[in-house]
Amino acid sequence: MKASKQCPICKKDIENLQEQYCKNHSKAKKELKKGYEAWLKAYGSLSWDDYLQKILNLEGLVGDFVREIAQHEFYFSS
Ligand SMILES: [Zn+2]
């Protein structure tokens, strides 16, 4: 029996079971983290939640996958 796991955001099967999200959303999460590091440098101090909030306010300026991940992390993490 093959274990299957779905992406909590788009419900697609996750191919790599080490990942928490599907391929697209895992990639978006990496971009989100990279963006956070860059913003952190620019702002000096910025919490992950504040960063997510800012990303969510930037509607249209970030990709759909990135926005979905930010939304998911904001509401369901911590
Ligand atoms: Zn997904």
N, CA, C, O and the ligand as a Tripos MOL2 file, in Angstrom:
@<TRIPOS>MOLECULE
protein
  313   311    79     0     0
PROTEIN
NO_CHARGES

@<TRIPOS>ATOM
      1 N           0.8480   -1.1950    0.0000 N.3       1 MET1
      2 CA          0.0000    0.0000    0.0000 C.3       1 MET1
      3 C           0.8830    1.2450    0.0000 C.2       1 MET1
      4 O           1.8210    1.3740    0.7870 O.2       1 MET1
      5 N           0.5550    2.1330   -0.8910 N.am      2 LYS2
      6 CA          1.3530    3.3330   -1.0260 C.3       2 LYS2
      7 C           0.7490    4.4410   -0.1700 C.2       2 LYS2
      8 O          -0.4350    4.7610   -0.2730 O.2       2 LYS2
      9 N           1.5890    5.0080    0.6680 N.am      3 ALA3
     10 CA          1.1110    6.1100    1.4900 C.3       3 ALA3
     11 C           0.8790    7.3160    0.5980 C.2       3 ALA3
     12 O           1.6930    7.6180   -0.2740 O.2       3 ALA3
     13 N          -0.2070    7.9870    0.8140 N.am      4 SER4
     14 CA         -0.3730    9.2150    0.0390 C.3       4 SER4
     15 C          -0.7010   10.3640    0.9640 C.2       4 SER4
     16 O          -1.3500   10.2090    1.9980 O.2       4 SER4
     17 N          -0.2380   11.4930    0.5600 N.am      5 LYS5
     18 CA         -0.3330   12.6820    1.3790 C.3       5 LYS5
     19 C          -0.7370   13.8020    0.4320 C.2       5 LYS5
     20 O          -0.2040   13.9100   -0.6720 O.2       5 LYS5
     21 N          -1.6640   14.6210    0.8560 N.am      6 GLN6
     22 CA         -2.1000   15.7170   -0.0150 C.3       6 GLN6
     23 C          -1.6230   17.0690    0.4860 C.2       6 GLN6
     24 O          -1.4680   17.3150    1.6820 O.2       6 GLN6
     25 N          -1.4060   17.9040   -0.4670 N.am      7 CYS7
     26 CA         -1.0380   19.2730   -0.1390 C.3       7 CYS7
     27 C          -2.2190   19.9000    0.6210 C.2       7 CYS7
     28 O          -3.3540   19.8300    0.1500 O.2       7 CYS7
     29 N          -1.9690   20.5080    1.7830 N.am      8 PRO8
     30 CA         -3.0790   21.0920    2.5530 C.3       8 PRO8
     31 C          -3.7130   22.2980    1.8590 C.2       8 PRO8
     32 O          -4.8040   22.7320    2.2280 O.2       8 PRO8
     33 N          -3.0300   22.8300    0.8650 N.am      9 ILE9
     34 CA         -3.5590   24.0120    0.1850 C.3       9 ILE9
     35 C          -4.3580   23.6520   -1.0500 C.2       9 ILE9
     36 O          -5.5020   24.0810   -1.1980 O.2       9 ILE9
     37 N          -3.7660   22.8650   -1.9420 N.am     10 CYS10
     38 CA         -4.4560   22.5890   -3.2050 C.3      10 CYS10
     39 C          -4.9680   21.1590   -3.3080 C.2      10 CYS10
     40 O          -5.6130   20.7950   -4.2910 O.2      10 CYS10
     41 N          -4.6770   20.3360   -2.2760 N.am     11 LYS11
     42 CA         -5.1530   18.9480   -2.2090 C.3      11 LYS11
     43 C          -4.5630   18.0370   -3.2780 C.2      11 LYS11
     44 O          -5.0810   16.9500   -3.5310 O.2      11 LYS11
     45 N          -3.4950   18.4790   -3.8950 N.am     12 LYS12
     46 CA         -2.8140   17.6130   -4.8650 C.3      12 LYS12
     47 C          -1.9640   16.6180   -4.1080 C.2      12 LYS12
     48 O          -1.5020   16.8970   -3.0020 O.2      12 LYS12
     49 N          -1.7540   15.4450   -4.7100 N.am     13 ASP13
     50 CA         -0.8850   14.4620   -4.0670 C.3      13 ASP13
     51 C           0.5290   15.0060   -3.9930 C.2      13 ASP13
     52 O           1.0270   15.6270   -4.9310 O.2      13 ASP13
     53 N           1.1630   14.7580   -2.8590 N.am     14 ILE14
     54 CA          2.5510   15.1820   -2.6870 C.3      14 ILE14
     55 C           3.4370   14.0300   -3.1260 C.2      14 ILE14
     56 O           3.3540   12.9300   -2.5800 O.2      14 ILE14
     57 N           4.2840   14.2850   -4.1090 N.am     15 GLU15
     58 CA          5.1470   13.2200   -4.6220 C.3      15 GLU15
     59 C           6.2710   12.9110   -3.6550 C.2      15 GLU15
     60 O           6.5690   11.7470   -3.3900 O.2      15 GLU15
     61 N           6.8850   13.9370   -3.1350 N.am     16 ASN16
     62 CA          7.9870   13.7720   -2.2040 C.3      16 ASN16
     63 C           7.4360   13.8480   -0.7770 C.2      16 ASN16
     64 O           7.0930   14.9220   -0.2820 O.2      16 ASN16
     65 N           7.3610   12.6870   -0.1340 N.am     17 LEU17
     66 CA          6.7260   12.6500    1.1870 C.3      17 LEU17
     67 C           7.5080   13.3610    2.2900 C.2      17 LEU17
     68 O           7.0140   13.5280    3.4050 O.2      17 LEU17
     69 N           8.7230   13.7730    1.9680 N.am     18 GLN18
     70 CA          9.4970   14.5600    2.9350 C.3      18 GLN18
     71 C           8.9620   15.9890    2.9960 C.2      18 GLN18
     72 O           9.1510   16.7090    3.9770 O.2      18 GLN18
     73 N           8.2940   16.3660    1.9220 N.am     19 GLU19
     74 CA          7.8020   17.7400    1.8420 C.3      19 GLU19
     75 C           6.4450   17.8610    2.5140 C.2      19 GLU19
     76 O           5.6970   16.8920    2.6420 O.2      19 GLU19
     77 N           6.1560   19.0790    2.9360 N.am     20 GLN20
     78 CA          4.8900   19.3470    3.5980 C.3      20 GLN20
     79 C           3.8170   19.7300    2.5720 C.2      20 GLN20
     80 O           2.6180   19.5820    2.8100 O.2      20 GLN20
     81 N           4.2840   20.2200    1.4370 N.am     21 TYR21
     82 CA          3.3710   20.7050    0.4100 C.3      21 TYR21
     83 C           3.6740   20.0580   -0.9410 C.2      21 TYR21
     84 O           4.6850   19.3710   -1.0890 O.2      21 TYR21
     85 N           2.8090   20.2730   -1.9160 N.am     22 CYS22
     86 CA          3.0430   19.7760   -3.2720 C.3      22 CYS22
     87 C           4.2440   20.5180   -3.8670 C.2      22 CYS22
     88 O           4.8010   21.4350   -3.2640 O.2      22 CYS22
     89 N           4.6160   20.0860   -5.0710 N.am     23 LYS23
     90 CA          5.7990   20.6680   -5.7130 C.3      23 LYS23
     91 C           5.7090   22.1860   -5.8600 C.2      23 LYS23
     92 O           6.6410   22.9100   -5.5110 O.2      23 LYS23
     93 N           4.5850   22.6530   -6.3750 N.am     24 ASN24
     94 CA          4.4180   24.0970   -6.5950 C.3      24 ASN24
     95 C           4.4500   24.8850   -5.2930 C.2      24 ASN24
     96 O           5.0830   25.9370   -5.2010 O.2      24 ASN24
     97 N           3.7670   24.3660   -4.3030 N.am     25 HIS25
     98 CA          3.7230   25.0940   -3.0390 C.3      25 HIS25
     99 C           5.0240   24.9790   -2.2480 C.2      25 HIS25
    100 O           5.3670   25.8840   -1.4870 O.2      25 HIS25
    101 N           5.7540   23.8690   -2.4210 N.am     26 SER26
    102 CA          7.0660   23.7600   -1.7640 C.3      26 SER26
    103 C           8.0120   24.7930   -2.3430 C.2      26 SER26
    104 O           8.7910   25.4210   -1.6270 O.2      26 SER26
    105 N           7.9290   24.9540   -3.6500 N.am     27 LYS27
    106 CA          8.7740   25.9250   -4.3270 C.3      27 LYS27
    107 C           8.4040   27.3350   -3.8550 C.2      27 LYS27
    108 O           9.2780   28.1660   -3.6070 O.2      27 LYS27
    109 N           7.1270   27.5860   -3.7370 N.am     28 ALA28
    110 CA          6.6560   28.8990   -3.2880 C.3      28 ALA28
    111 C           7.1170   29.1590   -1.8570 C.2      28 ALA28
    112 O           7.4730   30.2850   -1.5070 O.2      28 ALA28
    113 N           7.1090   28.1200   -1.0390 N.am     29 LYS29
    114 CA          7.5400   28.2860    0.3520 C.3      29 LYS29
    115 C           9.0100   28.6870    0.4050 C.2      29 LYS29
    116 O           9.4120   29.5300    1.2080 O.2      29 LYS29
    117 N           9.8080   28.0640   -0.4710 N.am     30 LYS30
    118 CA         11.2290   28.4220   -0.5190 C.3      30 LYS30
    119 C          11.4020   29.8760   -0.9440 C.2      30 LYS30
    120 O          12.2380   30.5970   -0.3990 O.2      30 LYS30
    121 N          10.6110   30.2940   -1.9140 N.am     31 GLU31
    122 CA         10.6860   31.6980   -2.3730 C.3      31 GLU31
    123 C          10.2730   32.6400   -1.2420 C.2      31 GLU31
    124 O          10.8680   33.6980   -1.0360 O.2      31 GLU31
    125 N           9.2500   32.2270   -0.5290 N.am     32 LEU32
    126 CA          8.7490   33.0340    0.5830 C.3      32 LEU32
    127 C           9.8400   33.2060    1.6490 C.2      32 LEU32
    128 O          10.0480   34.3010    2.1710 O.2      32 LEU32
    129 N          10.5220   32.1140    1.9550 N.am     33 LYS33
    130 CA         11.5900   32.1640    2.9600 C.3      33 LYS33
    131 C          12.7500   33.0310    2.5060 C.2      33 LYS33
    132 O          13.3260   33.7890    3.2860 O.2      33 LYS33
    133 N          13.0810   32.9030    1.2200 N.am     34 LYS34
    134 CA         14.1670   33.7070    0.6660 C.3      34 LYS34
    135 C          13.8130   35.1810    0.7490 C.2      34 LYS34
    136 O          14.6430   36.0210    1.0980 O.2      34 LYS34
    137 N          12.5610   35.4760    0.4200 N.am     35 GLY35
    138 CA         12.0730   36.8480    0.4880 C.3      35 GLY35
    139 C          12.1500   37.3730    1.9070 C.2      35 GLY35
    140 O          12.5010   38.5320    2.1300 O.2      35 GLY35
    141 N          11.8230   36.5220    2.8660 N.am     36 TYR36
    142 CA         11.8560   36.9290    4.2730 C.3      36 TYR36
    143 C          13.2640   37.3270    4.6790 C.2      36 TYR36
    144 O          13.4640   38.3480    5.3380 O.2      36 TYR36
    145 N          14.2380   36.5170    4.2840 N.am     37 GLU37
    146 CA         15.6230   36.8380    4.6270 C.3      37 GLU37
    147 C          16.0420   38.1850    4.0400 C.2      37 GLU37
    148 O          16.7290   38.9740    4.6890 O.2      37 GLU37
    149 N          15.6200   38.4310    2.8110 N.am     38 ALA38
    150 CA         15.9600   39.6990    2.1650 C.3      38 ALA38
    151 C          15.2960   40.8740    2.8950 C.2      38 ALA38
    152 O          15.9250   41.9080    3.1230 O.2      38 ALA38
    153 N          14.0400   40.7060    3.2520 N.am     39 TRP39
    154 CA         13.2970   41.7740    3.9390 C.3      39 TRP39
    155 C          13.8610   42.0120    5.3270 C.2      39 TRP39
    156 O          13.9380   43.1450    5.8040 O.2      39 TRP39
    157 N          14.2540   40.9180    5.9630 N.am     40 LEU40
    158 CA         14.8110   41.0090    7.3020 C.3      40 LEU40
    159 C          16.0580   41.8820    7.2840 C.2      40 LEU40
    160 O          16.2680   42.7060    8.1740 O.2      40 LEU40
    161 N          16.8760   41.6920    6.2620 N.am     41 LYS41
    162 CA         18.0830   42.5050    6.0960 C.3      41 LYS41
    163 C          17.7130   43.9650    5.9020 C.2      41 LYS41
    164 O          18.3370   44.8590    6.4730 O.2      41 LYS41
    165 N          16.6830   44.1970    5.0830 N.am     42 ALA42
    166 CA         16.2750   45.5570    4.7750 C.3      42 ALA42
    167 C          15.6440   46.2510    5.9750 C.2      42 ALA42
    168 O          15.8920   47.4340    6.2080 O.2      42 ALA42
    169 N          14.8350   45.5280    6.7340 N.am     43 TYR43
    170 CA         14.1090   46.1290    7.8490 C.3      43 TYR43
    171 C          14.8720   46.0970    9.1680 C.2      43 TYR43
    172 O          14.5830   46.8810   10.0710 O.2      43 TYR43
    173 N          15.8460   45.1940    9.2830 N.am     44 GLY44
    174 CA         16.5550   45.0470   10.5370 C.3      44 GLY44
    175 C          15.8470   44.0540   11.4350 C.2      44 GLY44
    176 O          16.4340   43.0610   11.8650 O.2      44 GLY44
    177 N          14.5870   44.3280   11.7140 N.am     45 SER45
    178 CA         13.8230   43.3240   12.4600 C.3      45 SER45
    179 C          12.4180   43.2300   11.8850 C.2      45 SER45
    180 O          11.7590   44.2330   11.6120 O.2      45 SER45
    181 N          11.9970   42.0130   11.7170 N.am     46 LEU46
    182 CA         10.6880   41.7540   11.1200 C.3      46 LEU46
    183 C          10.3050   40.3340   11.5120 C.2      46 LEU46
    184 O          11.0410   39.3870   11.2330 O.2      46 LEU46
    185 N           9.1740   40.1910   12.1470 N.am     47 SER47
    186 CA          8.7770   38.8320   12.5480 C.3      47 SER47
    187 C           8.1690   38.1240   11.3400 C.2      47 SER47
    188 O           7.7000   38.7520   10.3900 O.2      47 SER47
    189 N           8.1950   36.8180   11.4100 N.am     48 TRP48
    190 CA          7.6440   35.9960   10.3120 C.3      48 TRP48
    191 C           6.1860   36.3720   10.0700 C.2      48 TRP48
    192 O           5.7650   36.4950    8.9190 O.2      48 TRP48
    193 N           5.4080   36.5560   11.1380 N.am     49 ASP49
    194 CA          4.0030   36.9240   10.9920 C.3      49 ASP49
    195 C           3.8140   38.2930   10.3390 C.2      49 ASP49
    196 O           2.9400   38.4760    9.4920 O.2      49 ASP49
    197 N           4.6580   39.2600   10.7530 N.am     50 ASP50
    198 CA          4.5610   40.5850   10.1420 C.3      50 ASP50
    199 C           4.8990   40.5120    8.6590 C.2      50 ASP50
    200 O           4.2850   41.1730    7.8220 O.2      50 ASP50
    201 N           5.8860   39.6920    8.3680 N.am     51 TYR51
    202 CA          6.2810   39.5130    6.9770 C.3      51 TYR51
    203 C           5.1250   38.9160    6.1740 C.2      51 TYR51
    204 O           4.8070   39.3980    5.0860 O.2      51 TYR51
    205 N           4.5010   37.8760    6.7070 N.am     52 LEU52
    206 CA          3.3760   37.2280    6.0120 C.3      52 LEU52
    207 C           2.2580   38.2350    5.7840 C.2      52 LEU52
    208 O           1.6430   38.2780    4.7180 O.2      52 LEU52
    209 N           2.0100   39.0420    6.8090 N.am     53 GLN53
    210 CA          0.9770   40.0650    6.7100 C.3      53 GLN53
    211 C           1.2730   41.0310    5.5610 C.2      53 GLN53
    212 O           0.3850   41.3880    4.7870 O.2      53 GLN53
    213 N           2.5380   41.4460    5.4680 N.am     54 LYS54
    214 CA          2.9340   42.3580    4.3990 C.3      54 LYS54
    215 C           2.7670   41.7020    3.0300 C.2      54 LYS54
    216 O           2.2880   42.3230    2.0810 O.2      54 LYS54
    217 N           3.1650   40.4530    2.9500 N.am     55 ILE55
    218 CA          3.0300   39.7220    1.6860 C.3      55 ILE55
    219 C           1.5560   39.6530    1.2780 C.2      55 ILE55
    220 O           1.2120   39.8230    0.1080 O.2      55 ILE55
    221 N           0.7010   39.4020    2.2580 N.am     56 LEU56
    222 CA         -0.7320   39.2960    1.9660 C.3      56 LEU56
    223 C          -1.3210   40.6350    1.5430 C.2      56 LEU56
    224 O          -2.3150   40.6850    0.8190 O.2      56 LEU56
    225 N          -0.7010   41.7200    1.9990 N.am     57 ASN57
    226 CA         -1.1740   43.0460    1.5980 C.3      57 ASN57
    227 C          -0.6920   43.4480    0.2080 C.2      57 ASN57
    228 O          -1.2040   44.3890   -0.3970 O.2      57 ASN57
    229 N           0.2930   42.7210   -0.2790 N.am     58 LEU58
    230 CA          0.8740   43.0350   -1.5900 C.3      58 LEU58
    231 C           0.1200   42.3390   -2.7070 C.2      58 LEU58
    232 O           0.7260   41.9180   -3.6920 O.2      58 LEU58
    233 N          -1.1410   42.2140   -2.5760 N.am     59 GLU59
    234 CA         -1.9190   41.4860   -3.5610 C.3      59 GLU59
    235 C          -1.5890   41.9130   -4.9880 C.2      59 GLU59
    236 O          -1.5250   43.1040   -5.2940 O.2      59 GLU59
    237 N          -1.3850   40.9440   -5.8390 N.am     60 GLY60
    238 CA         -1.0750   41.2520   -7.2280 C.3      60 GLY60
    239 C           0.4120   41.3010   -7.4940 C.2      60 GLY60
    240 O           0.8570   41.0990   -8.6240 O.2      60 GLY60
    241 N           1.1910   41.5740   -6.4350 N.am     61 LEU61
    242 CA          2.6320   41.6910   -6.6480 C.3      61 LEU61
    243 C           3.3710   40.3790   -6.3990 C.2      61 LEU61
    244 O           4.5340   40.2320   -6.7720 O.2      61 LEU61
    245 N           2.6980   39.4450   -5.7770 N.am     62 VAL62
    246 CA          3.3320   38.1460   -5.5670 C.3      62 VAL62
    247 C           2.5290   37.0920   -6.3240 C.2      62 VAL62
    248 O           1.3440   37.2730   -6.6040 O.2      62 VAL62
    249 N           3.1910   36.0050   -6.6430 N.am     63 GLY63
    250 CA          2.5190   34.9380   -7.3870 C.3      63 GLY63
    251 C           1.4260   34.2760   -6.5600 C.2      63 GLY63
    252 O           1.4270   34.3570   -5.3310 O.2      63 GLY63
    253 N           0.5000   33.6240   -7.2410 N.am     64 ASP64
    254 CA         -0.5980   32.9550   -6.5560 C.3      64 ASP64
    255 C          -0.1200   31.9180   -5.5440 C.2      64 ASP64
    256 O          -0.6250   31.8480   -4.4230 O.2      64 ASP64
    257 N           0.8600   31.1130   -5.9560 N.am     65 PHE65
    258 CA          1.3340   30.0620   -5.0550 C.3      65 PHE65
    259 C           1.9490   30.6660   -3.8010 C.2      65 PHE65
    260 O           1.7350   30.1760   -2.6920 O.2      65 PHE65
    261 N           2.7070   31.7240   -3.9870 N.am     66 VAL66
    262 CA          3.3510   32.3860   -2.8520 C.3      66 VAL66
    263 C           2.2930   32.9840   -1.9230 C.2      66 VAL66
    264 O           2.3940   32.8750   -0.7010 O.2      66 VAL66
    265 N           1.2970   33.6040   -2.5060 N.am     67 ARG67
    266 CA          0.2400   34.1950   -1.6890 C.3      67 ARG67
    267 C          -0.5300   33.1140   -0.9250 C.2      67 ARG67
    268 O          -0.8730   33.2910    0.2440 O.2      67 ARG67
    269 N          -0.7920   32.0010   -1.5980 N.am     68 GLU68
    270 CA         -1.5080   30.9070   -0.9280 C.3      68 GLU68
    271 C          -0.7150   30.3380    0.2440 C.2      68 GLU68
    272 O          -1.2650   30.0340    1.3020 O.2      68 GLU68
    273 N           0.5960   30.2020    0.0250 N.am     69 ILE69
    274 CA          1.4490   29.6990    1.0970 C.3      69 ILE69
    275 C           1.4610   30.6920    2.2570 C.2      69 ILE69
    276 O           1.3510   30.2960    3.4170 O.2      69 ILE69
    277 N           1.5920   31.9640    1.9480 N.am     70 ALA70
    278 CA          1.6420   32.9990    2.9880 C.3      70 ALA70
    279 C           0.3480   32.9650    3.8060 C.2      70 ALA70
    280 O           0.3680   33.0560    5.0330 O.2      70 ALA70
    281 N          -0.7550   32.8340    3.1070 N.am     71 GLN71
    282 CA         -2.0530   32.7780    3.7600 C.3      71 GLN71
    283 C          -2.1460   31.5530    4.6750 C.2      71 GLN71
    284 O          -2.5820   31.6380    5.8230 O.2      71 GLN71
    285 N          -1.7300   30.4360    4.1350 N.am     72 HIS72
    286 CA         -1.7810   29.1900    4.8920 C.3      72 HIS72
    287 C          -0.9140   29.2800    6.1450 C.2      72 HIS72
    288 O          -1.3440   28.9260    7.2430 O.2      72 HIS72
    289 N           0.3120   29.7610    5.9600 N.am     73 GLU73
    290 CA          1.2480   29.8760    7.0890 C.3      73 GLU73
    291 C           0.7060   30.8560    8.1260 C.2      73 GLU73
    292 O           0.8320   30.6450    9.3320 O.2      73 GLU73
    293 N           0.1100   31.9140    7.6360 N.am     74 PHE74
    294 CA         -0.3810   32.9540    8.5400 C.3      74 PHE74
    295 C          -1.5120   32.4190    9.4210 C.2      74 PHE74
    296 O          -1.5290   32.6630   10.6270 O.2      74 PHE74
    297 N          -2.4360   31.7060    8.8300 N.am     75 TYR75
    298 CA         -3.5790   31.2440    9.5940 C.3      75 TYR75
    299 C          -3.3980   29.9200   10.3180 C.2      75 TYR75
    300 O          -4.0470   29.6640   11.3320 O.2      75 TYR75
    301 N          -2.5080   29.0750    9.7890 N.am     76 PHE76
    302 CA         -2.4300   27.7440   10.3680 C.3      76 PHE76
    303 C          -1.1390   27.3950   11.0890 C.2      76 PHE76
    304 O          -1.0500   26.3450   11.7250 O.2      76 PHE76
    305 N          -0.1330   28.2650   10.9990 N.am     77 SER77
    306 CA          1.0940   27.8950   11.6750 C.3      77 SER77
    307 C           1.1650   28.5130   13.0680 C.2      77 SER77
    308 O           0.3260   29.3280   13.4530 O.2      77 SER77
    309 N           2.1500   28.1170   13.7790 N.am     78 SER78
    310 CA          2.4510   28.5230   15.1680 C.3      78 SER78
    311 C           1.3990   28.0930   16.1770 C.2      78 SER78
    312 O           1.5360   28.3720   17.3680 O.2      78 SER78
    313 ZN         -0.2300   22.6040   -3.2990 Zn       79 ZN79
@<TRIPOS>BOND
     1     1     2 1
     2     2     3 1
     3     3     4 2
     4     3     5 am
     5     5     6 1
     6     6     7 1
     7     7     8 2
     8     7     9 am
     9     9    10 1
    10    10    11 1
    11    11    12 2
    12    11    13 am
    13    13    14 1
    14    14    15 1
    15    15    16 2
    16    15    17 am
    17    17    18 1
    18    18    19 1
    19    19    20 2
    20    19    21 am
    21    21    22 1
    22    22    23 1
    23    23    24 2
    24    23    25 am
    25    25    26 1
    26    26    27 1
    27    27    28 2
    28    27    29 am
    29    29    30 1
    30    30    31 1
    31    31    32 2
    32    31    33 am
    33    33    34 1
    34    34    35 1
    35    35    36 2
    36    35    37 am
    37    37    38 1
    38    38    39 1
    39    39    40 2
    40    39    41 am
    41    41    42 1
    42    42    43 1
    43    43    44 2
    44    43    45 am
    45    45    46 1
    46    46    47 1
    47    47    48 2
    48    47    49 am
    49    49    50 1
    50    50    51 1
    51    51    52 2
    52    51    53 am
    53    53    54 1
    54    54    55 1
    55    55    56 2
    56    55    57 am
    57    57    58 1
    58    58    59 1
    59    59    60 2
    60    59    61 am
    61    61    62 1
    62    62    63 1
    63    63    64 2
    64    63    65 am
    65    65    66 1
    66    66    67 1
    67    67    68 2
    68    67    69 am
    69    69    70 1
    70    70    71 1
    71    71    72 2
    72    71    73 am
    73    73    74 1
    74    74    75 1
    75    75    76 2
    76    75    77 am
    77    77    78 1
    78    78    79 1
    79    79    80 2
    80    79    81 am
    81    81    82 1
    82    82    83 1
    83    83    84 2
    84    83    85 am
    85    85    86 1
    86    86    87 1
    87    87    88 2
    88    87    89 am
    89    89    90 1
    90    90    91 1
    91    91    92 2
    92    91    93 am
    93    93    94 1
    94    94    95 1
    95    95    96 2
    96    95    97 am
    97    97    98 1
    98    98    99 1
    99    99   100 2
   100    99   101 am
   101   101   102 1
   102   102   103 1
   103   103   104 2
   104   103   105 am
   105   105   106 1
   106   106   107 1
   107   107   108 2
   108   107   109 am
   109   109   110 1
   110   110   111 1
   111   111   112 2
   112   111   113 am
   113   113   114 1
   114   114   115 1
   115   115   116 2
   116   115   117 am
   117   117   118 1
   118   118   119 1
   119   119   120 2
   120   119   121 am
   121   121   122 1
   122   122   123 1
   123   123   124 2
   124   123   125 am
   125   125   126 1
   126   126   127 1
   127   127   128 2
   128   127   129 am
   129   129   130 1
   130   130   131 1
   131   131   132 2
   132   131   133 am
   133   133   134 1
   134   134   135 1
   135   135   136 2
   136   135   137 am
   137   137   138 1
   138   138   139 1
   139   139   140 2
   140   139   141 am
   141   141   142 1
   142   142   143 1
   143   143   144 2
   144   143   145 am
   145   145   146 1
   146   146   147 1
   147   147   148 2
   148   147   149 am
   149   149   150 1
   150   150   151 1
   151   151   152 2
   152   151   153 am
   153   153   154 1
   154   154   155 1
   155   155   156 2
   156   155   157 am
   157   157   158 1
   158   158   159 1
   159   159   160 2
   160   159   161 am
   161   161   162 1
   162   162   163 1
   163   163   164 2
   164   163   165 am
   165   165   166 1
   166   166   167 1
   167   167   168 2
   168   167   169 am
   169   169   170 1
   170   170   171 1
   171   171   172 2
   172   171   173 am
   173   173   174 1
   174   174   175 1
   175   175   176 2
   176   175   177 am
   177   177   178 1
   178   178   179 1
   179   179   180 2
   180   179   181 am
   181   181   182 1
   182   182   183 1
   183   183   184 2
   184   183   185 am
   185   185   186 1
   186   186   187 1
   187   187   188 2
   188   187   189 am
   189   189   190 1
   190   190   191 1
   191   191   192 2
   192   191   193 am
   193   193   194 1
   194   194   195 1
   195   195   196 2
   196   195   197 am
   197   197   198 1
   198   198   199 1
   199   199   200 2
   200   199   201 am
   201   201   202 1
   202   202   203 1
   203   203   204 2
   204   203   205 am
   205   205   206 1
   206   206   207 1
   207   207   208 2
   208   207   209 am
   209   209   210 1
   210   210   211 1
   211   211   212 2
   212   211   213 am
   213   213   214 1
   214   214   215 1
   215   215   216 2
   216   215   217 am
   217   217   218 1
   218   218   219 1
   219   219   220 2
   220   219   221 am
   221   221   222 1
   222   222   223 1
   223   223   224 2
   224   223   225 am
   225   225   226 1
   226   226   227 1
   227   227   228 2
   228   227   229 am
   229   229   230 1
   230   230   231 1
   231   231   232 2
   232   231   233 am
   233   233   234 1
   234   234   235 1
   235   235   236 2
   236   235   237 am
   237   237   238 1
   238   238   239 1
   239   239   240 2
   240   239   241 am
   241   241   242 1
   242   242   243 1
   243   243   244 2
   244   243   245 am
   245   245   246 1
   246   246   247 1
   247   247   248 2
   248   247   249 am
   249   249   250 1
   250   250   251 1
   251   251   252 2
   252   251   253 am
   253   253   254 1
   254   254   255 1
   255   255   256 2
   256   255   257 am
   257   257   258 1
   258   258   259 1
   259   259   260 2
   260   259   261 am
   261   261   262 1
   262   262   263 1
   263   263   264 2
   264   263   265 am
   265   265   266 1
   266   266   267 1
   267   267   268 2
   268   267   269 am
   269   269   270 1
   270   270   271 1
   271   271   272 2
   272   271   273 am
   273   273   274 1
   274   274   275 1
   275   275   276 2
   276   275   277 am
   277   277   278 1
   278   278   279 1
   279   279   280 2
   280   279   281 am
   281   281   282 1
   282   282   283 1
   283   283   284 2
   284   283   285 am
   285   285   286 1
   286   286   287 1
   287   287   288 2
   288   287   289 am
   289   289   290 1
   290   290   291 1
   291   291   292 2
   292   291   293 am
   293   293   294 1
   294   294   295 1
   295   295   296 2
   296   295   297 am
   297   297   298 1
   298   298   299 1
   299   299   300 2
   300   299   301 am
   301   301   302 1
   302   302   303 1
   303   303   304 2
   304   303   305 am
   305   305   306 1
   306   306   307 1
   307   307   308 2
   308   307   309 am
   309   309   310 1
   310   310   311 1
   311   311   312 2
@<TRIPOS>SUBSTRUCTURE
     1 MET1         2 RESIDUE 1 A MET
     2 LYS2         6 RESIDUE 1 A LYS
     3 ALA3        10 RESIDUE 1 A ALA
     4 SER4        14 RESIDUE 1 A SER
     5 LYS5        18 RESIDUE 1 A LYS
     6 GLN6        22 RESIDUE 1 A GLN
     7 CYS7        26 RESIDUE 1 A CYS
     8 PRO8        30 RESIDUE 1 A PRO
     9 ILE9        34 RESIDUE 1 A ILE
    10 CYS10       38 RESIDUE 1 A CYS
    11 LYS11       42 RESIDUE 1 A LYS
    12 LYS12       46 RESIDUE 1 A LYS
    13 ASP13       50 RESIDUE 1 A ASP
    14 ILE14       54 RESIDUE 1 A ILE
    15 GLU15       58 RESIDUE 1 A GLU
    16 ASN16       62 RESIDUE 1 A ASN
    17 LEU17       66 RESIDUE 1 A LEU
    18 GLN18       70 RESIDUE 1 A GLN
    19 GLU19       74 RESIDUE 1 A GLU
    20 GLN20       78 RESIDUE 1 A GLN
    21 TYR21       82 RESIDUE 1 A TYR
    22 CYS22       86 RESIDUE 1 A CYS
    23 LYS23       90 RESIDUE 1 A LYS
    24 ASN24       94 RESIDUE 1 A ASN
    25 HIS25       98 RESIDUE 1 A HIS
    26 SER26      102 RESIDUE 1 A SER
    27 LYS27      106 RESIDUE 1 A LYS
    28 ALA28      110 RESIDUE 1 A ALA
    29 LYS29      114 RESIDUE 1 A LYS
    30 LYS30      118 RESIDUE 1 A LYS
    31 GLU31      122 RESIDUE 1 A GLU
    32 LEU32      126 RESIDUE 1 A LEU
    33 LYS33      130 RESIDUE 1 A LYS
    34 LYS34      134 RESIDUE 1 A LYS
    35 GLY35      138 RESIDUE 1 A GLY
    36 TYR36      142 RESIDUE 1 A TYR
    37 GLU37      146 RESIDUE 1 A GLU
    38 ALA38      150 RESIDUE 1 A ALA
    39 TRP39      154 RESIDUE 1 A TRP
    40 LEU40      158 RESIDUE 1 A LEU
    41 LYS41      162 RESIDUE 1 A LYS
    42 ALA42      166 RESIDUE 1 A ALA
    43 TYR43      170 RESIDUE 1 A TYR
    44 GLY44      174 RESIDUE 1 A GLY
    45 SER45      178 RESIDUE 1 A SER
    46 LEU46      182 RESIDUE 1 A LEU
    47 SER47      186 RESIDUE 1 A SER
    48 TRP48      190 RESIDUE 1 A TRP
    49 ASP49      194 RESIDUE 1 A ASP
    50 ASP50      198 RESIDUE 1 A ASP
    51 TYR51      202 RESIDUE 1 A TYR
    52 LEU52      206 RESIDUE 1 A LEU
    53 GLN53      210 RESIDUE 1 A GLN
    54 LYS54      214 RESIDUE 1 A LYS
    55 ILE55      218 RESIDUE 1 A ILE
    56 LEU56      222 RESIDUE 1 A LEU
    57 ASN57      226 RESIDUE 1 A ASN
    58 LEU58      230 RESIDUE 1 A LEU
    59 GLU59      234 RESIDUE 1 A GLU
    60 GLY60      238 RESIDUE 1 A GLY
    61 LEU61      242 RESIDUE 1 A LEU
    62 VAL62      246 RESIDUE 1 A VAL
    63 GLY63      250 RESIDUE 1 A GLY
    64 ASP64      254 RESIDUE 1 A ASP
    65 PHE65      258 RESIDUE 1 A PHE
    66 VAL66      262 RESIDUE 1 A VAL
    67 ARG67      266 RESIDUE 1 A ARG
    68 GLU68      270 RESIDUE 1 A GLU
    69 ILE69      274 RESIDUE 1 A ILE
    70 ALA70      278 RESIDUE 1 A ALA
    71 GLN71      282 RESIDUE 1 A GLN
    72 HIS72      286 RESIDUE 1 A HIS
    73 GLU73      290 RESIDUE 1 A GLU
    74 PHE74      294 RESIDUE 1 A PHE
    75 TYR75      298 RESIDUE 1 A TYR
    76 PHE76      302 RESIDUE 1 A PHE
    77 SER77      306 RESIDUE 1 A SER
    78 SER78      310 RESIDUE 1 A SER
    79 ZN79       313 GROUP 0 **** ****
